[in-house]
Amino acid sequence: MAERAKLLNRQKREVVQEKPLTVEIEGVGTYTMMCTPCDETALAVGFAFSEGLIRNKNDIHSLEVCPDDPLVIRMRLADGSKEKKEQRGVLIVSSCGICGSEAIEKIIQSLPTAGNSLRITKEELTRMPEVLRERQELFRRTGGTHAVGLIRAGEMIAVGEDIGRHNAFDKAVGKCLLREIPTAGCAAALSGRVSFEMATKAARAGVELIAAVSAPTTLAVETARQCNITLCGFVRGKEATVYCHSRRIAGK
């Protein structure tokens, strides 16, 4: 996951790895993404979920790592799960956003609406980045990764870390799917900004609140507003900026 480099003062610093992971989904397509080589199976499952190829673990008939190459994941969907899925082969780089020809408005309209089960205090909100940082092992060693943590009832149930923000989200969701832990009603702590793609991933996972240390984009705000997601940016120290649906934060 990391390599070492020498500094001028002869100290050593680890460098985060970036490698291609290929996900082969039988009868659907082959996807290659640049990522940090850890939690690869969770990334493959989370990616399939984010792409709308699966709804849960039961939609996967088989899942295996190629015996000749650990960076090739092979997936076969359960009967009926691959109907009407677009077949394509794409390269997804570590900083990539939404790819394809679908109109953004069409994507937003197709997203589910979040529920209304989540309520948190201002103190719980502003602590989310700190709780996430405590779990960012790769970032502590390299300073080169993003992270996403899914939180339910104050407990961090899954964390994904990767050079790509979108990969980190898929890893966290994939871990939950593999362990059959529902993500609906969770809060998501993000180590960086909130883009349109991150907002859509949250919506598809049923996340009710996003807490990010940096800013959202206009499309992220619009997506969160339409999908009934509480969107918070600049969650630093004891402060946060709430862009929409503030009712979930007690005392706001």
LINGI-V354711 format. One line per field, one symbol per residue. phi: phi as a letter, one per 20 degrees, with the letter a starting at -180 (. if undefined). psi: psi as a letter, one per 20 degrees, with the letter a starting at -180 (. if undefined). A space follows every 50 residues. Layout:
BEGIN
phi->???
psi->???
END
This chain:
BEGIN
phi->.bcdceefemfdcfdfeccedddddgmdrdcdcebefblfffffffffff emecdaffedfbbbegfebfdcddccefgnfdfmefebccddefdfdfdo dffgfffffeffeffceeccefffffegffffgfdeffffecmccebcce cclndfeacdcafdgfffffffffffffeldfefneddedecedegffff ffffemfebdcdfceeefffffffffemdfdcclecmddaddealfffdf nf
psi->hqrqqprhjjrqpqppqoqpppooopigrpppqprpmqlhghggghghgh ijhqhahiiogqpqpphioikoppppqqpihjpkpppqpqporhjqbpqa ipqghhgghiqqpqakipprrhghgiighghghhjmghhhhhjjqrqppp pplipoiqppprhpghggghggghggghjlpqipirqpppibrorgghhh ggghijpippoqiaqrrhhgggggghjkpopprlnpcjqqpphqlihiop j.
END
